[in-house]
Amino acid sequence: MNQNSSKINMSKVIFYIITISYALIAIMPFIWSFYSSFRTPEDVNKINISFKNLSMMNYKYIFTNLPIGRYYLNSVIVAAIVTVGNLLINSMAGYAFARLEFAGKDIMFMIVLGIMMIPGQVLMVPTFVMLSKLNWLNSFRGLTIPFLFSSFYIFMMRQFFMSIPKDLEEAAFIDGMSRGGIFFKIALPLVKPALSTQAIGLFIGNWNAFLWPSLIATKKEWFTLPVGLGDLEFRYFSFQNQVMAGTMCLTIPIIIMFLVLQKYIIENSTTSGMK
């Protein structure tokens, strides 16, 4: 018995060593970027670690020489609109595929699955041409409307809604609740983990998006934060300390959001709803 216990304890020790080692390896680039954001141009490329010449000069440069406030505002507006729009549209579409019966339902669902298999690069040129003809370049419409739904998250929400017992909805129907009331008051609260996971993925993806915003926003007043920092890097590529400071400005809001919402990811939707 003691031998089995010692084997179990040893396996736990090995597991924790591997896990902690991987975590340290994964977090080291972030720690080094954070440290480099306080270094001088002369020290930023040196391997040695020194805390003598650290200062806030890089952050001061970012906030005084770049329209960082405008970049932040654009990023917040774009990420918020796309995230909220996706949460609503994907959830409603997923619920419709899971619970409603209508003509062409199976065909439409196959189309949604088919869209998942099309690489985004294939759609870049036709989407850009369409936005250009609509005069949606350099506008929030062009930065948000084409991205207000996701076929992957529609599929994910459908699977979550299908896991909800139908008895709950049938009981609500008997009590006289409408389909809309059931969706917003019963179905959505039961899939909070899915909504939180979707919100984190969408917000991070749009907050860090570079390719599409750089194509749609050609004027600096429409730059999002990644595009603005990319412009800084291309113009001042030798000043890596300033780029690192800008990277920290980009990363910190994501860390805060993840810390706030991470508890919902590990919750079981049906169990938490039944409670």
MOWO-V961812 format. One line per field, one symbol per residue. ss: DSSP state (@ for helix, = for strand, . for the rest). phi: phi as a letter, one per 20 degrees, with the letter a starting at -180 (. if undefined). Layout:
BEGIN
ss = ???
phi = ???
END
This chain:
BEGIN
ss = .@@@@@@@@@@@@@@@@@@@@@@@@@@@@@@@@@@@....................@@@@@@@@@..@@@@@@@@@@@@@@@@@@@@@@@@@@@@@@@@.....@@@@@@@@@@@@...@@@@@@@@@@@@@@......@@@@@@@@...@@@@@@@@@@@@...@@@@@@@@@....@@@@@@@@@@@@.@@@@@@@@@@@@@@@@...@@@@@@...@@@..@@@@@@@@@@@....@@@@@@@@@@@@@@@@@@@@@@@@@@...@@@@@@.
phi = .fffffffffffffffffffffffffeggffffffffdeegfefeeffdbdfdfbefffffgeddcffffffffffffffffffffgffffffffffecedbfmgfffffffffffeeffffeffffffffffeleflbfffecgfdebcfffffffgffffefgfgffffffffnfffffffeedffgfdggffffffffffffefefcffgfeeeddffdfeffffffffffecfeefffffffffffeggfffffffdffffefefffffff
END
